[in-house]
Amino acid sequence: MNLSRTSYRYRPDTQRDLPVIEALQRLAERYPAYGFSKLFLKIRREGHPWNHKRVYRVYCVLKLNMRRKGKKRLPSRHPEPLVLPETMNQCWSIDFMSDSLMCGRRFRTFNVVDDFNREALAIEVDLNLPAPRVIRVLDRIVAWRGYPEKMRMDNGPEFISAVLAEWADDNNVVLDFIQPGKPTQNSYVERFNRTYRTEILDMYAFHRLSEVRELTDKWLIEYNEERPHESLDNLTPQEYLMANSAENSNSGWH
């Protein structure tokens, strides 16, 4: 073997990588569902200068690239693109999800997302969420956000009720129902639902509804204020809203 003495005696400098290791382990524990790209973005946001190759090498050494096994999902065959709103409150997407406590009792969540900046406006958690309860949640959002021009939803019984139709008519809100069997027409909230299920509902075992609500409330803050989104140029929903609000204000002066 024609190896130089330097090459033969080389050993990795683990001490030099200690700050990278500590940062990755801390972030991976804080955000267990994040892959490498999001963890690297979080590291850069913290101001660390380490380059992509170095961080990825340590990421693999720590075996963080070994993904957890989960249920396989069939890919969408014919996704239909949605028109991206130009301002907040132009269109909200709403949907229901369901899960169960450790005792087997089922519960539901009512999720509301503003399509413009993908901001999660509410996740209401309870055993039952009838149409009047949906109206109360919407009124609570409207109190600080204002009314949407349109709401996109599927054809669930709560959404086709006369109660919601009357609320929408009284407040000049258009109800946009997707076609049956075409969830891709509501893909913004469907993508949000998948993230919420991965990072909260499938991540933890819940004994009480209060536990679901507590973790969900904390996660909503993280999702809106800390979590970078590739579709928003790696900004958080709050950062994207502020950036575009400032841009629109500036354009109004000229």
C-alpha positions as CSV (number, residue, x, y, z in Angstrom):
1,M,0.0,0.0,0.0
2,N,1.3,3.4,-1.0
3,L,-0.2,5.4,1.8
4,S,1.5,8.4,3.3
5,R,2.2,8.5,7.0
6,T,-0.3,11.4,7.3
7,S,-3.1,9.3,5.7
8,Y,-2.2,6.2,7.7
9,R,-2.3,8.0,11.0
10,Y,-5.4,10.1,10.3
11,R,-8.3,9.9,12.8
12,P,-11.5,11.9,12.6
13,D,-11.5,15.0,14.7
14,T,-14.6,14.2,16.8
15,Q,-14.0,17.1,19.1
16,R,-14.3,19.5,16.2
17,D,-17.7,18.1,15.3
18,L,-19.1,18.3,18.9
19,P,-21.0,21.6,18.3
20,V,-22.6,20.1,15.2
21,I,-23.5,16.9,17.0
22,E,-25.0,18.8,19.9
23,A,-27.0,21.1,17.6
24,L,-28.3,18.2,15.5
25,Q,-29.3,16.1,18.5
26,R,-31.0,19.0,20.2
27,L,-33.0,19.9,17.1
28,A,-33.8,16.3,16.2
29,E,-35.2,15.9,19.7
30,R,-37.2,19.1,19.5
31,Y,-38.5,18.4,15.9
32,P,-38.6,14.6,15.6
33,A,-40.5,14.6,12.3
34,Y,-38.0,16.9,10.5
35,G,-35.7,15.6,7.8
36,F,-32.3,16.8,7.0
37,S,-33.3,19.8,4.9
38,K,-35.5,21.3,7.6
39,L,-32.9,20.6,10.3
40,F,-30.2,22.2,8.2
41,L,-32.4,25.3,7.8
42,K,-33.0,25.5,11.5
43,I,-29.2,25.3,12.1
44,R,-28.6,28.2,9.6
45,R,-31.4,30.2,11.2
46,E,-29.5,29.9,14.5
47,G,-26.5,31.5,12.9
48,H,-24.1,28.5,12.7
49,P,-21.7,28.7,9.7
50,W,-21.2,25.0,9.1
51,N,-21.6,23.9,5.5
52,H,-24.1,21.5,4.0
53,K,-21.7,18.6,3.5
54,R,-20.3,18.7,7.0
55,V,-23.7,18.8,8.7
56,Y,-25.0,16.0,6.5
57,R,-21.9,13.9,7.3
58,V,-22.6,14.2,11.0
59,Y,-26.3,13.7,10.4
60,C,-25.6,10.3,8.8
61,V,-23.0,9.4,11.5
62,L,-25.8,10.0,14.1
63,K,-28.0,7.7,12.0
64,L,-30.7,10.5,11.8
65,N,-31.1,9.5,8.1
66,M,-32.7,6.2,9.2
67,R,-36.3,7.0,8.7
68,R,-39.0,5.5,10.9
69,K,-41.3,3.0,9.2
70,G,-44.8,4.3,8.6
71,K,-47.9,3.4,6.6
72,K,-47.3,3.7,2.9
73,R,-49.6,6.0,1.1
74,L,-50.7,5.7,-2.5
75,P,-49.5,8.6,-4.6
76,S,-52.0,11.0,-6.1
77,R,-52.6,10.1,-9.8
78,H,-54.0,13.4,-11.1
79,P,-53.4,16.2,-8.7
80,E,-55.2,19.4,-9.7
81,P,-53.3,22.7,-9.1
82,L,-54.9,25.3,-6.9
83,V,-54.8,29.1,-7.6
84,L,-52.6,30.7,-4.9
85,P,-54.4,33.6,-3.3
86,E,-52.8,37.0,-3.5
87,T,-53.8,38.2,-0.1
88,M,-54.7,36.9,3.4
89,N,-58.4,36.0,3.9
90,Q,-59.0,35.5,0.2
91,C,-59.5,31.8,0.8
92,W,-59.6,29.5,3.8
93,S,-59.5,25.8,3.6
94,I,-61.3,23.8,6.3
95,D,-61.4,20.1,7.0
96,F,-62.0,17.5,9.7
97,M,-59.7,14.7,11.0
98,S,-60.3,11.9,13.5
99,D,-58.1,9.8,15.8
100,S,-58.5,7.9,19.1
101,L,-57.4,8.0,22.7
102,M,-55.6,5.1,24.3
103,C,-58.9,3.9,25.7
104,G,-60.2,3.6,22.1
105,R,-62.6,6.5,22.3
106,R,-62.6,8.5,19.1
107,F,-62.2,12.2,18.8
108,R,-62.2,14.8,16.0
109,T,-60.3,17.9,15.0
110,F,-61.6,20.8,13.0
111,N,-58.7,22.5,11.1
112,V,-58.7,25.9,9.4
113,V,-55.9,27.1,7.2
114,D,-55.4,30.4,5.3
115,D,-54.3,29.3,1.8
116,F,-52.3,32.5,1.3
117,N,-49.5,31.9,3.8
118,R,-50.5,28.4,4.9
119,E,-51.1,29.7,8.4
120,A,-53.0,27.4,10.7
121,L,-55.8,29.6,12.1
122,A,-57.3,27.0,14.4
123,I,-57.4,23.3,15.4
124,E,-60.5,22.6,17.5
125,V,-60.4,19.2,19.3
126,D,-63.4,17.4,20.9
127,L,-65.4,14.2,20.8
128,N,-68.1,15.8,18.7
129,L,-68.0,18.9,16.5
130,P,-71.4,19.6,15.1
131,A,-72.2,22.5,12.8
132,P,-73.1,25.0,15.6
133,R,-69.7,24.3,17.2
134,V,-68.0,24.9,13.8
135,I,-69.7,28.3,13.6
136,R,-68.4,29.2,17.1
137,V,-64.9,28.4,16.0
138,L,-65.2,30.4,12.8
139,D,-66.6,33.4,14.8
140,R,-63.6,33.2,17.2
141,I,-61.2,33.4,14.3
142,V,-63.1,36.2,12.6
143,A,-62.9,38.3,15.8
144,W,-59.1,38.7,15.3
145,R,-58.6,37.8,11.6
146,G,-61.6,39.1,9.8
147,Y,-63.9,37.3,7.4
148,P,-62.7,35.3,4.5
149,E,-63.9,35.9,0.9
150,K,-64.3,32.2,0.4
151,M,-64.0,28.9,2.2
152,R,-63.0,25.6,0.5
153,M,-64.3,22.3,1.9
154,D,-65.4,18.8,1.1
155,N,-69.0,17.6,1.3
156,G,-69.1,16.5,4.9
157,P,-72.5,16.7,6.8
158,E,-71.3,19.6,9.0
159,F,-70.3,21.6,5.9
160,I,-73.5,21.1,3.9
161,S,-75.7,22.0,6.9
162,A,-78.2,24.9,6.7
163,V,-76.5,26.4,9.8
164,L,-73.2,27.0,7.9
165,A,-75.0,28.1,4.7
166,E,-76.9,30.7,6.7
167,W,-73.7,32.0,8.4
168,A,-71.9,32.3,5.1
169,D,-74.8,34.1,3.5
170,D,-75.1,36.5,6.4
171,N,-71.4,37.4,6.2
172,N,-70.9,37.3,2.4
173,V,-68.6,34.3,2.5
174,V,-68.6,32.0,-0.6
175,L,-68.7,28.3,0.2
176,D,-66.6,26.4,-2.4
177,F,-67.3,22.7,-2.2
178,I,-64.8,20.3,-3.9
179,Q,-65.9,17.5,-6.1
180,P,-66.6,14.2,-4.2
181,G,-63.6,11.9,-4.3
182,K,-61.2,14.7,-5.3
183,P,-59.2,15.6,-2.1
184,T,-56.5,17.2,-4.3
185,Q,-58.8,20.1,-4.9
186,N,-58.3,20.9,-1.2
187,S,-54.6,20.1,-1.1
188,Y,-53.5,23.0,1.1
189,V,-55.4,21.7,4.1
190,E,-54.8,18.1,3.1
191,R,-51.0,18.8,3.2
192,F,-51.5,20.5,6.6
193,N,-53.5,17.5,7.9
194,R,-50.7,15.2,6.9
195,T,-48.1,17.2,8.8
196,Y,-50.3,17.5,11.9
197,R,-50.9,13.8,11.9
198,T,-47.2,13.0,11.4
199,E,-45.9,15.4,14.0
200,I,-48.6,15.1,16.7
201,L,-51.4,12.5,16.3
202,D,-49.1,9.7,15.2
203,M,-46.2,10.8,17.3
204,Y,-47.8,10.5,20.8
205,A,-50.2,8.2,22.7
206,F,-53.0,10.3,24.3
207,H,-54.9,9.3,27.4
208,R,-57.1,12.5,27.7
209,L,-58.4,15.1,25.3
210,S,-56.6,17.8,27.4
211,E,-53.3,16.2,26.4
212,V,-54.3,16.5,22.7
213,R,-55.3,20.1,23.1
214,E,-52.2,21.1,25.1
215,L,-49.7,19.6,22.6
216,T,-51.7,20.9,19.6
217,D,-51.7,24.4,21.0
218,K,-47.9,24.3,21.4
219,W,-47.5,22.8,18.0
220,L,-49.6,25.5,16.3
221,I,-47.2,28.2,17.6
222,E,-44.2,26.2,16.3
223,Y,-45.9,25.6,12.9
224,N,-46.9,29.2,12.4
225,E,-43.8,31.0,13.9
226,E,-40.9,28.6,13.7
227,R,-41.4,26.0,11.0
228,P,-39.9,27.0,7.6
229,H,-42.0,26.0,4.5
230,E,-40.5,25.2,1.2
231,S,-43.6,26.5,-0.6
232,L,-43.1,29.9,1.1
233,D,-39.4,30.3,0.1
234,N,-38.4,28.7,3.4
235,L,-40.1,31.3,5.5
236,T,-42.5,30.6,8.3
237,P,-46.2,31.5,7.7
238,Q,-45.9,34.5,10.0
239,E,-42.7,35.7,8.2
240,Y,-44.3,35.2,4.8
241,L,-47.4,37.2,5.9
242,M,-45.2,40.1,7.2
243,A,-43.0,40.1,4.2
244,N,-45.9,40.3,1.7
245,S,-47.8,42.8,3.8
246,A,-44.7,45.1,3.8
247,E,-44.3,44.6,0.0
248,N,-48.0,45.4,-0.7
249,S,-47.7,48.5,1.6
250,N,-44.6,49.7,-0.3
251,S,-46.2,49.2,-3.7
252,G,-49.1,51.3,-2.6
253,W,-46.9,54.3,-2.2
254,H,-45.8,54.4,-5.8
